[in-house]
Amino acid sequence: MTANEAFEIHDAMRQYGITGTVTPADPEDPEGAWVVVGADGRDVTAHVLARVSAMDRTRPGRGFVVAR
């Protein structure tokens, strides 16, 4: 993912309580690809992207809930 996508994913991770660290794949090239790294140091980018996508689909739209 690009740097701009990484910042968007980081925001979504914070919003949904998903753990992980968003970091450049190559620390020498922050304009290159970015990955999400888990607490154990493994690349969990695909897992996090899938969770964010699933959460975005289940997020309620605007509106009101009226109890009867």
Summary of the structure (lengths in Angstrom):
residues: 68
radius of gyration: 15.0
end to end distance: 46.2
largest distance: 59.0
contacts: 142
relative contact order: 0.19
helix: 41%
strand: 13%
